[in-house]
Amino acid sequence: MKIQLHQVCTQRSWKRPYGVGLLVGGLDESGAHLYYNFSSGNYFEYQAFSIGAHSQSAKTCLECKFESFANSTCDDLIKDALFAIKETLQGEKLTSSICTVAVVGLEEDFHILDQKAM
């Protein structure tokens, strides 16, 4: 009997499963939604969230401005998101080669902003 070692961590309750976290955004009749899917299979809805290296500083930036999100324009929300990303770069310059902005809303179709729009 051959043991499948690459599956051990996902088949035993005492092992941490391999996987990735995933942010999923969507839109329905009630508005925009953002879900964070954990590698364990759990998911939670957030108004603003950040994952990855140095994500805690981005979360802190987003939490500071969270109260104003409901009354913000699309441009203001994009600026807040880009500012939060910039805070995580630790000296690197924020450029379009390392960041892409996509927009979706009730009155606008999904689209990705190009370099000229930013």
C-alpha angles and dihedrals in degrees: 000000000000117000116224099220095179090065099048095094093052097044101050123072093217094056126081111243121238115240146101136264115244133198113210122188126191145159133225138156092291094053140259122342133193121196129187112209114201122213087246090065097255119125136190134189119239137179091219130001143165132203134183136046114352091001093144092073090051090050090051091053091048093047091053091057099033095107092060097050096091092059098037127112121237090256091052092051091050091050091050092050093048091047090052091050091047090055090061097052097083098213099334118121118248107237136164090252091069100033135048125188121208124183131201128169146155093266098034136056123238111279139160117231115235126217093267093056092051 
